[in-house]
Amino acid sequence: MVAFLLPRSSEPLASSAPGLEFAVLGPVRVWRDGVELNLGSPQQRLTLAVLLLARGRVVQAAEIIAALWADEEPLSARGTVRTYVHRLRRMLGDDADGPLRSVGNGYQLRVEEGALDLDRFVAARNAAVQVRAGDAVQAGRLLRAAIGEWTDEAFAGLPGEWAAAERRRLRYLGVQTAESLAELELEFELGERADLVERLATLAEAEPLREHVHELLMLALYRSGRPAEALTAFEQIRATLRDELGVDPGPALRDLHQQILRADVDLMPAPAPIAVRPAQLPAALPVFSGRQTELDDLTTRLGADPAPNVVVVHGTAGVGKTTFAVRWATLAAPSYPDGQLYVNLRGFEAGGVARLPEDVLGELLEALGVPAGDQPSGMDALAARYRSTLAARRMLVVLDNAGSDTQVLALLPGGTDSLTLVTSRLELSGVVVATGAHSVPLSLLDDQESADLMALRLGRDRVAAEPEAVREIAAACARLPLALAVVCARIAGHPGLALSDTVRDLRENRLDTLEVADPSADLRSLLSWSYRALTPPAARLFRLLSLMPAPEFTMAAAASLTGLPLRQTLAAMRELTGACLVTPQRGRYSWHDLLRDYAGELLEETDTADEIPAAHRRLLDHHVVLTRAGMDALDPNNADQPPPPDVSDGVQPAPELDEHAAWTMYASEFPAVLALIRRADELGFERHAWYLAWYQRRFLHWSNRIDDLAVCNEIALRAAVRTGDQRGIGYAHRALAFVAKCRDDDAASERHLDQALAAFAAADDPVAQAFVHRQFIGLLIYYRPDVGQYDAASARVEKARALLRSAHRPDLECALLTPASRILFQAGRTEEAVAAALLARARNEELGRKSDLVDALDVLAFAHAKLGDHQKAIKFKEERIAILSKTDDPGLSLSLREVLAFEVIELISLLLGAGEHARAETTQRDVLRGLRDELAGATDQATRDLLRDLDVLISAERPGREWYAAGEATFRRAAELAEQAGSLRWMAQLAPEGVITATPEEPT
């Protein structure tokens, strides 16, 4: 057993990490995934040892033979070595990627970094040398870790001269390491003195001729108050040297002996400074509100194992980072008995001069009881002294308002007992990466937290008296804690001021209303410090983002806005997110209204009169391109579109969207698009207004947002009329004709279509005129079939066909096939209608025209039913329902839900007509149950009445036609309720499955 082993409760096993682990500092051993392997005979272990010490070098067979047998090589030596290597290879993994392989006439063992205890010993020993001057505590830990790799003498139990020579070499390194640790503990007063004396006495006994070990033992004994034993140790080493070598001790030992004899005070360590327990935390805010979830989460995270030693609290200016940090630190202070340090790093303050780390270190050391005159010079030495001073303490350090990663990293304590809490407007990703810090992002308050904050500052009665004003104030202040605090201070100073008066002031100019004399509380000043720290590209992006029409936006929209490539915009956006000026969320970015107001002011002050309109144009172009791509995804190969507009340079290209992505895009972008339509009308971009309105129509139609469709196109029409844009006038009238049709105003719908025809004629656009006639046909045969206008509808078909041929576009006549088949069916020409509808079905399926395809299937279903072919009627109806139900609209619009509801009613009717009673009953019961499940838990009386009737219908046995009629009436009642409540999800989820997969059964 080697004499320098550190005390341990029991011998540790190798790491249980996945893979192979090797040990030579003790018996030669191997573990796989924490389980020790049987290495066989000592000679086989010795073979492995030779390969391990080669450190990945190819070892020739002769080298292994020499280690095993020296000069007594047997005749079978090479065969025996091959056998040993073969066994080791099978044991360690003999696949192609195994660690042991043959290379030429030798063998190579590849060992993962850190998998051999000797490598870990050497690495820790070298690292200790590197950090000793700056961080004695860390150097001590590294030396202890190095010695801790030893479990016994190296290669214990292995025979031969090679093993003995390597054992002596490694033993020498181990003794040197033990001496280095003892020197460090004596110089810096680390560890327990009694433990040090015991270790050195054991080592001196094992190394009777090693003078430096005895010198360290004598000094440790003397400092432990045992000078007589120190002198005895000197006499022992002197006698041993004379007896064994015939020499006297060297000068160092003799000088130490004399110093002990005269009780030299220089032998004792410098007195430790008087312990100082700083308590520097600022007073916690007595009206602190909200953030309870974040406080609890931070406490929980710091109570986990392992717990981080650094926490970064980050967020935008005014979000309450310092208030939060001081609040948590005050609550946690009892857990840090050695004190709390606080320093404002001034990373974002007036003047723009952040504090230098060396100045802060000097201040912190003084707070810890180290006078300025006793502090070392130079950044590295100051940091080392700071870490050493905190090494044995459990302290809480708050570094407030950090301006960079570099500023923080230099101020972090060593050890694991202290905690550093950092606040910054930056994410400080460098600190997080380097230290594994826990990140706490602070967002805006929610509505309730905002109201609670105002109640604490103004009184609950005053806040409760004007709840609507409270909500408006919170919204105007973007629920930003600082802004709310400023407003509350102003209101509190005027007891007679109504909260509604403040609302009016905030509406006029928020930033002016929030202005205060103190720059540390003035929002413009606070935001200016963040803005001034930005690079020019990020600052320009920040200003231009004020043109965004909504608080959320995409990276592509930002790139189009700037006119820069996506990569450059991404770099600038990352800078803004890192500065907490914008927030990434769900693939988009957002910011609050106060930031947008401030960016808008900067834009007006900084950017030229040419740049701002150009940015507006690029943003409008971007959304035209985007919504056109959405239309193409929802209705591919649809020629019912205006010619694509010219697009500014720098606008991002159209994205590739499938139907689901298109619905998602429309749903998220519509608020922005509506605002842009208004803006285009106001700023003189009239063409963009009607383009955007037209490209929204499919989404707004299927989302049943007819009022929004009307608003968009009323603006578009006004813009197009103002500039005399006949094509724009025509498309706006067409959309408004559809709105009028949805509102049951046929006369208005016809007027709009007539005006659209006139506008497209003036624009000399026969294709657009043809599509107006097609829209006229829909009005005549879908919505007014009782008027008997089939001849008029047929005439419209011929007019549309003639216009398309005049434009040399006969390929577009397929758009007329479905309405033509509908006209034939409603005119009683059923067989001709079937032929026309089959042609329409094939052509529209080929083109992917879903809307015309499902209309053709509808004609086929009812035409076959009229002809008495119920099975084909059912087949076409099921096909129609399947297509409708597979729309990729993520919200499945109310309009489509209602369509599906009535499609199922019609299917049940067809099933009954075909005598498929069992199947009709199964379908209706499935949908009734789905409807009941969907409406369960409703509290309004109408829905509760519906649920009661559903239970009666579901429980009915052997239903007759009255039961089916009652079911149909129930579906219609549900549709009416859905129009109010906005949900018929049951139909989308259950109708297709229950319908399409139903198995025909014999009627009972």
Secondary structure, 3 states (H helix, E strand, C coil): CCCCCCCCCCCCCCCCCCCEEEECCCCCEEEECCEECCCCCHHHHHHHHHHHHCCCCCEEHHHHHHHHHCCCCCCCHHHHHHHHHHHHHHHHCCCCCCCEEEECCEEEECCCCCCEHHHHHHHHHHHHHHHCCCCHHHHHHHHHHHHHCCCCCCCCCCCCHHHHHHHHHHHHHHHHHHHHHHHHHHHHCCCCHHHHHHHHHHHHHHCCCCHHHHHHHHHHHHHCCCHHHHHHHHHHHHHHHHHHHCCCCCHHHHHHHHHHHCCCHHHCCCCCCCCCCCECCCCCCCCCCCCHHHHHHHHHHHCCCCCCCEEEEECCCCCCHHHHHHHHHHHHHHHCCCCEEEEECCCCCCCCCCCCHHHHHHHHHHHCCCCHHHCCCCHHHHHHHHHHHHCCCCCEEEEEEECCHHHHHCCCCCCCCCEEEEEECCCCHHHHHHHCCEEEECCCCCHHHHHHHHHHHHCHHHHHHCHHHHHHHHHHCCCCHHHHHHHHHHHHCCCCCCHHHHHHHHHHCHHHHCCCCCCCCCHHHHHHHHHHCCCHHHHHHHHHHHHCCCCEECHHHHHHHHCCCHHHHHHHHHHHHHCCCCEEECCEEECCHHHHHHHHHHHHHHCCCCHHHHHHHHHHHHHHHHHHHHHHHHCCCCCCCCCCCCCCCCCCCCCCCCHHHHHHHHHHHHHHHHHHHHHHHHHCCHHHHHHHHHHCHHHHHHCCCHHHHHHHHHHHHHHHHHHCCHHHHHHHHHHHHHHHHHCCCHHHHHHHHHHHHHHHHHCCCHHHHHHHHHHHHHHHHCCCHHHCCHHHHHHHHHHHHHHHHHCCCHHHHHHHHHHHHHHHHHCCCHHHHHHHHHHHHHHHHHHCCHHHHHHHHHHHHHHHHHCCCHHHHHHHHHHHHHHHHCCCCCCCCHHHHHHHHHHHHHHHHHHHHCCCHHHHHHHHHHHHHHHHHHHCCCCCHHHHHHHHHHHHHHHCCCCCHHHHHHHHHHHHHHHHHHHHHCCCHHHHHHHHHHHHCCCCCCCC
